[in-house]
Amino acid sequence: MAPTINLAKNAVHDLPTPEPESPFRSRKPYRFSTLCATIDNPDMKDQYGSSSVPIYQSSTFKGVGNQFDYSRSGNPTRSHLEHHIAKISSATHAFAVSSGMAALDVILRLLKPGDEVIAGDDLYGGTNRLLAYIRTHVGVTVHHVDTTDPTSLHAFIHPTKTAMVLLESPTNPLLKIADLATISRDVKERAPGAIIVVDNTMMSPYLQRPLEHGADVVYDSATKYLSGHHDLMAGVVTCNRDDVAKQIAFTINAVGNALTPIDSFLLLRGIKTLALRIDRQQATAQLVAEYLYGLGFHVNYPGLDSHPGRDIHTRIADGNGAVLSFETGNKELSEKIVGGTRLWGISVSFGCVNSLISMPCVMSHASIDAATRAARGLPEDLIRLCVGIEDSHDLVDDLENSLLEAGAIELNAAQNKYVRIPDSNSLTQTVHRLDEDKSKDQTEWFVSAPGKVILFGEHAVVHGVTAIAASVDLRCYGLATPRKDGKLSVHFADIDNFYHEWDVDSLPWEAVTPIALGEEPPEVLDEKLIDALNKGPLGHLDDTQSASRGAGLTFLYLYMILSNVRDRPAFNFTARSTLPVGAGLGSSASFSTCAATASLLVHRRISLPAPPAPSSSSHIHVSHEGRRAIPPTIAAEVNKWAFVAEKILHGNPSGVDNSVAVYGGALAYTRAGFSRKSGMEAIQGFKSLGFLLTNSKVPRDTKKLVAGVGEKKANEPDLVNGILDAIQGISDEARRALADPELPRDSLLSALSALIKENHEHLITLGVSHPALETIRAATANPYGLSTKLTGAGGGGCAVTLIPDDFEAEALQDLIKDLIRENFHPYLTSVGGSGLGILSPHAEHRNPERDTHRPRNDVGQVTPPKTPIPQGQSQVEIVDGFAKKASDLEPLRPAFEATGTTELTGWASELGRWLYV
């Protein structure tokens, strides 16, 4: 049994009494339950002496200069309510509005573009939704942080930009505790102008009054405990600052979301029983929490000794509340439990006299995407219980029956009590979670992403024409390998075999503004951080190493902006590519995608879904066309950060390359600012096509080529506009053909061949081809009869040749030999394959027969840079200079860096199960 704490019903609060003090004997302050039940405003006496505040159901009031004239601006019933709310909240000002979210909306209108908000990482789903809206549409930056640790806010507090800190304690639904007093003090010391806002709905003024702990503004969804009966919608805002109160009053009057007279009357009636209801509810909640905890479930409730924030909560609150949550370890089991109750009603919300049960991830918090929920530690199997005033024995009995029917507990005859049944799937997931936590610093993350080709619309896309882009089955591979020496290192094998390492603590952390979990990447790059990285960690690189500088800057920028104060992992990132770097095939986008994915995984900002059952075969091989198990939410998160990386490398990318690298397949892209609808749209049903990519090895200045087309358009508008219209027609026709499931394969290939020839002729007229590309085109046309065109913007000097399905293998080999003799570099590949890939880190998904230590045959002797052995580390724990993992998996890095480029794809695919978008 948890120790008894000071309950609110026995606490004495220094709040105003309903009547003036007697001149003969000073009155003692009334206790809270008395204050709740006694609704009286000395300044607003009813002329008839009614014991219940009347409903002034009137929109207007007669007279000039009176206190009330129009109910939107003020109403006697609402004024009684607001006076009463202020009295029980230790507040000078109180306001009643139409809902809890309306209350938050009024508060957030205090912000202006450019302001920054620090918010908790475990918030009500509607709060997250509204914060996301103001971040997108108002230009306010929102940082989500773990508010259970007051120091975690320090890195995000800016003396002038931090305008608001938004807190919940306990949080919903994980019941995490924030030290409101300490956070309020710390924030006001560092950002005096910041407003501390607390959502106090879970506690109500009866159990917690944040204004007494330094908060500036407090709001409640009065729909919950203040009303208590779920028969009205209301929200209340309280504060002690006159300046803030004036702005809030203006907004409510201007917007017109003040609470109606009838709802004000009902809310006043509900508040009278607030203390009675909560006393009963939290007493039963304590019993339910102890019952579930005794069965062996993980229970979140501040009334349990095991709760990590219990001491802080006891200091700032007068009770533990009536909401708790628990985990079963199995989502399906949780669904059975929730569906099996009879007395507990399945519903969102809480605070009612009737007990409620729900699964937040599929109900109240479903508006938060799954990836963000996972990253914030919100379990999909979580069950939330909101305890009412029913008899506690009936509630426990109903819950027990549901647990029995669901198969979560069973009667143990020896102990003569119910005990939890170890669910096999639950245990499996728990073991994996423990293993991931235990080995999070030991996991090697192996990722890959494809390159891309522009099939149609090169150069014309700059002028509003739709371009068709598709992935190629040539990929960049990235490997993140843990280090134990506090160092960060990179090895870019395809960029002068560049290798460098840095002490993590020596990086310019003072220049970074980290992006908290769940936040959107900023639209604009952090130039302060870029400048600090170029002058510091990358300052040793000269102008001849611009490619290494760009790749290193991209990696370090992502690493630092994704880090948090308490977790700055040490690891090595090695990148290798089967793509020709600089040939215009999206090698930078595939690198950006690999770097972003590795950083997100290492920083645990994305997590893979629970592993499927192990294969019965000892040899696991899943090709690029195999299982696609990376959820769309993870792909979207990777794409956001890959786009940031592309910005670092290219300044103002379109977003096409990184989107193809993440999602694979093909898409149509139209640039904004022209008559056609802008944006990117996937081409569904794209059929994989065989292509020969030929690198001319002739570097060209893309900017000059683009400028040349622009100049030609200015000088010869009729000619160029006609060409652009023709290319648009080609793109439209190609898009229809590629997406048509009824079009025969031979008809598709024939149509594409003709469109390729036509498209290239237009590009010649625009002046963006060059002799080497024309040589390649001629070599493929005669005697082989194939269609070839330049790809990309032409800056990389790469040509793409369509290879029909029935093209003879011998003829293809002859063509490749012809191109090699001309000093070109051909790559046989397919277009339209998989996007982002991640090698499963679980041992049961890896191929134990695969020898990872393979010699590299195509580049001579390569000695991978070794991670120094930490002082005191035993030599037997090191394999080829790399720290062994705790599991039986062999380290991938030695073989990854030693395997030949031509063998890399085959070696990687045979390592085990790959998960793809």
Secondary structure, DSSP 8 states (H G I E B T S, - for coil): -------GGG-B-----SS---SSS-----BHHHHHH----TTS--TT--SS------SB--SSS-S-SBTTT--HHHHHHHHHHHHHTT-SEEEEES-HHHHHHHHHTT--TT-EEEEESS--HHHHHHHHHHHHHT--EEEEE-TTSGGGGGGG--TTTEEEEEEESS-TTT-----HHHHHHHHHHH-TT-EEEEE-TTTHHHH--GGGGT-SEEEEETTTTTT-SSS---EEEEES-HHHHHHHHHHHHHHT-B--HHHHHHHHHHHTTHHHHHHHHHHHHHHHHHHHHHHT-EEE-TTSTT-TTHHHHHHH-SS--SEEEEE-S-HHHHHHHHHH-SSSEE-S---SSS-EEE-GGGTTTTTS-HHHHHHTT--TT-EEEE--SS-HHHHHHHHHHHHHHHTSEEEETTTTEEEE---HHHHHHHHHHHHHHHTTTT--EEEEEEEEEEEE-TTGGGGT--EEEEEEEEEEEEEEEE-SSSEEEEEETTTTTEEEEEEGGGS-GGG-----TT----SS--HHHHHHHHHTTTTT--GGGHHHHHHHHHHHHHHHHH-BTTB---EEEEEEESS-TTSSSSHHHHHHHHHHHHHHHHTTSS---------SSSS----TTS---S-HHHHHHHHHHHHHHHHHHHSS--SHHHHHHHH-SEEEEE-TTSSS--EEEE-TT---EEEEEEE------HHHHHHHHHHHHHHSHHHHHHHHHHHHHHHHHHHHHHH-TTS-HHHHHHHHHHHHHHHHHHHHHHT---HHHHHHHHHHHTTT---EEE-TTSTT-EEEEEE-TT--HHHHHHHHHHHHHTT-EEEEEEES----EEE---GGGB-TT--------SS-----------TT--GGGEETTEE--SSS---SHHHHHHS-HHHHHHHHHTSB-EEE-
